[in-house]
Amino acid sequence: MTRGIAHLLAAVALVGLPSPAEAQDRKAQYRHLTLADGRQLTSEILSTEAIGLRLRSPLGDAVVSFELLVDMVPVEREDYENQANVKVYVSAPLEHREHLTEAFGWIEGADVVFAGEPISGLSADQVSSAAACGADFGCLLDVVAESTEWMYAASITSTEAGDLKLLVSPSGGTAVSKSENPDTRDGRWALVHELVMVDVPDGGAPRVPKKPPKAAGEPKAPSVMSDNQVVAASFVPLPGYPSFKQGDAGGGLVALGIALPTSALLVGAAGHGGQSVPQTALVAGIGTYAATVIANSIGGQMSKKSR
């Protein structure tokens, strides 16, 4: 389609579009635009300006020059709201993938897919060809140009000066490159918006969110002891310890019910044996500890079997 026809279509399609002053009073209007650089945008038309259309898409706000306009078709609001995210097909070394994923993730309407991963619009053979392109951005562009769905192709390479060059192009379009180093968050924030040709939002890159707090009040899963662990825990001089350790209050109460009366009987018996006070205390202590070990063993085994 020639540029003259494109301008004629633009003029016809723009009849009734709001000017900036009227935009607030008009019902929202939505269009599917096909642009000469390969982009296809389902957008809300915000206003007309001297050089083109100011529009809003899930990628952000932008002004599209009349010269880029190839076709424009009215659509419903539901078409705008239900459109799929634009795919950004990226060929990049592993060390840069995390930064690129984060950067394009700031753009609500874009999804990052790395070359070699399946993507709608490309056949399995084309996906394999994209994976083989490596750092050759021209090769990647040739592959995505054959896609049945429009997308962005992106690649990142090092310059001779040691900076990183990020290249982005709509499928079937002309590459847009930036030679500045995108290794700062605010730098990447501005860069990715510029490369998908939308306005850079004020405020800079969102701060990294804090880690979510651990959920409160979640009960710890009771642990179940082995036979050897029950035996070892039985020697802890706390009546009911192996049962309480396994989260079984019932077994702990049984152990207490055995240990305390038995200890009292042994202390009483030691006091009537005619020994001296130190001897009585020693015998009572040994007896109490023995009663605790026996009670813990019985209660611990009961708790183990009940889990």
QUIWO-V573117 format. One record per residue. N is the residue number from 1. RES is the residue in three letters. PSI is psi in whole degrees, -180 to 180 (none if undefined). NEAR is the number of other ideal C-beta (glycine too) atoms within 10 Angstrom. D_CENTER is the distance of its C-alpha to the mean C-alpha in Angstrom with 1 decimal. Layout:
# QUIWO-V573117
n = [N	N]
res = [RES	RES]
psi = [PSI	PSI]
near = [NEAR	NEAR]
d_center = [D_CENTER	D_CENTER]
This chain:
# QUIWO-V573117
n = [1	2	3	4	5	6	7	8	9	10	11	12	13	14	15	16	17	18	19	20	21	22	23	24	25	26	27	28	29	30	31	32	33	34	35	36	37	38	39	40	41	42	43	44	45	46	47	48	49	50	51	52	53	54	55	56	57	58	59	60	61	62	63	64	65	66	67	68	69	70	71	72	73	74	75	76	77	78	79	80	81	82	83	84	85	86	87	88	89	90	91	92	93	94	95	96	97	98	99	100	101	102	103	104	105	106	107	108	109	110	111	112	113	114	115	116	117	118	119	120	121	122	123	124	125	126	127	128	129	130	131	132	133	134	135	136	137	138	139	140	141	142	143	144	145	146	147	148	149	150	151	152	153	154	155	156	157	158	159	160	161	162	163	164	165	166	167	168	169	170	171	172	173	174	175	176	177	178	179	180	181	182	183	184	185	186	187	188	189	190	191	192	193	194	195	196	197	198	199	200	201	202	203	204	205	206	207	208	209	210	211	212	213	214	215	216	217	218	219	220	221	222	223	224	225	226	227	228	229	230	231	232	233	234	235	236	237	238	239	240	241	242	243	244	245	246	247	248	249	250	251	252	253	254	255	256	257	258	259	260	261	262	263	264	265	266	267	268	269	270	271	272	273	274	275	276	277	278	279	280	281	282	283	284	285	286	287	288	289	290	291	292	293	294	295	296	297	298	299	300	301	302	303	304	305	306	307]
res = [MET	THR	ARG	GLY	ILE	ALA	HIS	LEU	LEU	ALA	ALA	VAL	ALA	LEU	VAL	GLY	LEU	PRO	SER	PRO	ALA	GLU	ALA	GLN	ASP	ARG	LYS	ALA	GLN	TYR	ARG	HIS	LEU	THR	LEU	ALA	ASP	GLY	ARG	GLN	LEU	THR	SER	GLU	ILE	LEU	SER	THR	GLU	ALA	ILE	GLY	LEU	ARG	LEU	ARG	SER	PRO	LEU	GLY	ASP	ALA	VAL	VAL	SER	PHE	GLU	LEU	LEU	VAL	ASP	MET	VAL	PRO	VAL	GLU	ARG	GLU	ASP	TYR	GLU	ASN	GLN	ALA	ASN	VAL	LYS	VAL	TYR	VAL	SER	ALA	PRO	LEU	GLU	HIS	ARG	GLU	HIS	LEU	THR	GLU	ALA	PHE	GLY	TRP	ILE	GLU	GLY	ALA	ASP	VAL	VAL	PHE	ALA	GLY	GLU	PRO	ILE	SER	GLY	LEU	SER	ALA	ASP	GLN	VAL	SER	SER	ALA	ALA	ALA	CYS	GLY	ALA	ASP	PHE	GLY	CYS	LEU	LEU	ASP	VAL	VAL	ALA	GLU	SER	THR	GLU	TRP	MET	TYR	ALA	ALA	SER	ILE	THR	SER	THR	GLU	ALA	GLY	ASP	LEU	LYS	LEU	LEU	VAL	SER	PRO	SER	GLY	GLY	THR	ALA	VAL	SER	LYS	SER	GLU	ASN	PRO	ASP	THR	ARG	ASP	GLY	ARG	TRP	ALA	LEU	VAL	HIS	GLU	LEU	VAL	MET	VAL	ASP	VAL	PRO	ASP	GLY	GLY	ALA	PRO	ARG	VAL	PRO	LYS	LYS	PRO	PRO	LYS	ALA	ALA	GLY	GLU	PRO	LYS	ALA	PRO	SER	VAL	MET	SER	ASP	ASN	GLN	VAL	VAL	ALA	ALA	SER	PHE	VAL	PRO	LEU	PRO	GLY	TYR	PRO	SER	PHE	LYS	GLN	GLY	ASP	ALA	GLY	GLY	GLY	LEU	VAL	ALA	LEU	GLY	ILE	ALA	LEU	PRO	THR	SER	ALA	LEU	LEU	VAL	GLY	ALA	ALA	GLY	HIS	GLY	GLY	GLN	SER	VAL	PRO	GLN	THR	ALA	LEU	VAL	ALA	GLY	ILE	GLY	THR	TYR	ALA	ALA	THR	VAL	ILE	ALA	ASN	SER	ILE	GLY	GLY	GLN	MET	SER	LYS	LYS	SER	ARG]
psi = [133	164	-37	-42	-38	-42	-38	-44	-41	-44	-43	-45	-24	-7	125	-4	147	144	167	-38	-28	-11	-37	-23	-4	151	141	140	139	141	148	116	138	125	157	-21	9	-12	146	116	126	112	158	129	117	-44	171	141	174	-34	-12	-156	133	123	165	129	171	-19	-25	-173	148	159	124	123	143	-32	-24	-16	121	-42	154	126	132	140	170	163	-37	-36	-39	-47	-27	7	148	155	150	137	137	107	113	131	112	147	155	-36	-17	-5	-38	-44	-42	-39	-44	-45	-50	-21	-19	-19	112	-38	17	140	133	131	130	141	132	-21	145	145	139	139	-17	139	170	-38	-40	-37	-42	-39	-40	-41	-34	-12	-29	-128	4	98	-34	-39	-44	-41	-40	-38	-50	-20	-22	1	147	-5	142	148	173	141	140	148	159	131	167	140	170	-27	-4	-1	172	135	124	126	135	141	141	147	127	4	-163	136	140	125	152	130	-6	155	117	25	21	151	-44	-33	-44	-35	-51	-40	-48	-33	-41	-38	-26	11	47	164	143	117	150	157	-14	-178	142	145	155	124	148	155	137	141	152	143	132	152	7	120	142	136	130	140	145	126	153	171	-44	-38	-36	-44	-46	-42	-23	-24	-4	125	47	112	128	2	-48	-33	-47	-34	-31	7	22	98	-33	-47	-34	-39	-36	-46	-41	-40	-25	-45	-45	-50	-39	-40	-41	-42	-43	-39	-42	-41	-38	-33	-16	15	-1	12	167	169	-48	-38	-41	-43	-40	-47	-41	-40	-44	-42	-43	-43	-41	-41	-38	-42	-44	-46	-41	-39	-43	-49	-40	-41	-38	-43	-39	-43	-23	-13	none]
near = [11	8	13	8	11	20	13	12	17	21	10	9	18	15	6	8	16	18	10	11	8	11	16	7	7	13	6	12	17	19	22	16	23	18	21	16	16	19	24	18	23	20	24	16	24	19	16	19	14	6	11	16	24	20	22	18	21	18	21	19	15	20	17	24	13	17	13	19	22	19	16	22	13	11	16	9	12	9	14	19	11	9	17	11	13	22	22	23	27	24	24	21	12	7	8	18	14	10	18	21	15	17	25	21	13	16	22	10	16	20	16	21	17	18	25	15	13	9	19	11	15	25	12	8	9	17	18	13	18	26	15	14	20	14	13	13	21	11	16	27	21	15	23	28	14	13	20	10	14	19	25	25	30	28	28	21	18	13	11	5	8	7	14	19	17	26	20	24	23	23	25	18	21	10	16	17	13	18	12	14	17	24	11	13	16	11	17	20	21	18	20	27	20	15	23	23	21	20	13	13	15	5	8	12	17	12	7	8	6	6	6	6	6	6	6	5	4	7	6	6	7	11	10	15	19	9	10	8	16	22	16	13	19	20	13	14	12	15	25	26	20	30	30	20	21	24	16	23	12	13	26	25	15	20	28	19	14	20	25	15	12	18	20	14	12	19	17	11	13	19	14	8	9	7	14	8	8	8	12	17	14	13	17	19	15	12	19	20	15	14	21	25	17	15	27	30	18	18	30	30	18	19	27	19	10	12	12]
d_center = [42.7	44.6	43.6	46.5	45.3	41.7	43.2	45.3	42.4	40.6	43.6	44.0	40.4	40.4	43.3	42.2	39.0	38.7	39.7	37.8	40.4	40.2	36.5	36.1	38.9	38.0	35.9	32.7	33.3	30.9	31.7	30.4	31.3	32.0	32.4	34.5	31.7	30.0	27.5	27.5	26.2	26.4	26.8	28.4	31.5	31.8	35.2	37.5	38.3	41.0	39.0	36.8	34.3	31.8	28.9	25.5	22.8	19.1	18.9	21.0	24.7	27.3	31.0	32.0	35.5	38.1	39.0	35.6	36.0	37.2	36.7	35.4	35.4	35.0	32.2	31.3	28.6	27.0	26.8	24.9	22.5	21.8	21.5	18.8	16.4	18.1	17.2	17.2	18.7	18.4	20.8	19.9	20.6	18.0	18.3	17.2	14.3	11.6	13.4	13.8	10.2	9.5	12.9	12.8	9.5	11.8	14.0	13.3	15.4	14.3	12.4	12.7	14.5	16.3	20.1	21.2	18.4	19.9	19.7	21.8	24.9	25.5	27.6	27.0	29.7	28.1	24.8	26.8	28.7	25.6	24.4	28.0	28.0	26.2	26.7	29.2	27.8	30.9	30.5	26.9	28.3	31.1	28.8	26.6	29.9	30.8	27.7	28.6	25.7	25.2	22.2	21.7	22.4	21.2	22.2	22.5	25.7	27.8	30.9	34.2	33.7	30.6	28.2	25.4	26.0	23.3	24.8	23.6	25.7	25.7	27.0	30.7	30.7	31.5	29.2	28.1	27.7	27.1	28.6	27.3	25.0	21.4	20.4	20.1	17.2	19.7	21.4	18.3	17.7	21.3	21.4	18.8	20.3	23.8	23.1	22.0	25.0	23.9	24.8	22.8	21.9	23.5	22.0	20.1	16.5	14.5	14.6	11.9	11.2	13.0	11.9	12.5	16.1	17.2	18.5	22.2	25.1	23.6	26.7	26.7	27.5	31.2	32.1	34.9	37.4	39.4	43.2	43.4	40.8	42.9	46.1	44.6	43.2	46.6	48.2	46.1	48.9	46.9	48.2	45.4	42.8	41.8	41.3	39.4	37.2	36.3	35.7	39.0	41.1	43.9	44.6	44.5	47.2	49.3	49.2	50.3	53.0	54.4	54.0	55.5	58.7	59.3	58.9	61.3	63.9	63.7	64.1	67.1	68.7	68.2	70.0	73.1	73.5	75.8	73.5	73.1	70.3	68.1	68.8	67.9	64.6	63.7	64.6	62.7	59.6	59.7	60.3	57.5	55.0	56.3	55.9	52.3	51.5	53.1	51.5	48.0	48.5	49.6	46.9	44.2	45.3	45.4	41.8	40.7	42.4	41.0	37.3]
